[in-house]
Amino acid sequence: MMQHKDDSDALHMLHLICKVFYVSNQLQMCPYLMEAGNLDPWVQFFKAILDMECPANLSDKTEDFDEINKREKNIFWKLKGITAKLTYRIFVKYGNPSIVEEKPQIQAFS
């Protein structure tokens, strides 16, 4: 799926996967993911999405307001946005030892 960045269906599927991960770990990180090495494949997956090259039709400079709005609603940018949000949450909410002081089960993970 990662190789098909021009395929709208593949991007929609990746977007759904990321949204499910985001929502399922919203209140607390899944205990399975806090075990050693279990989060690594997910982080690599999110990194691959964030490293995907932007299609030329979405990265050309433009001053046209309608074109800018159209690009903002493109699934490629939605996918990058949700991936950036969930990656940020992993490191800020669960990866900072000073924030999780009162939660001993998360301290080892952070």
Phi, psi and omega in degrees: 000326184294333182280349185255058183291345178267352181271114183299321181296319178295319179293322177297320179295315177298321178298317179295319178300314181293322178295320178296316178299316182300311183288322183289341179246025184288310183279318176205154180288138177303131181304326178300319182289339180278349177286153186305125173083350184283337180272342184304313179298325178293317179297320177296321177298314180293323178296320178298321178294314181294333179275353180301136180285139181285135175300147184301323182291346179256352184246355177295144178290141179207151176249357182288116183299319180295321179293321178297314178297321179296317180293323180297331181270359181292142183298330179300314181286329175296318178297313179297322181295311181292326178293319178295320179297315183287327175295318177300316181297318180303314185278327181277313185279322186249349185255358182258111183300329181289334180280329186258025182304319184276001180242092185298330181289339180264341183301316181296322179294316184289000000 
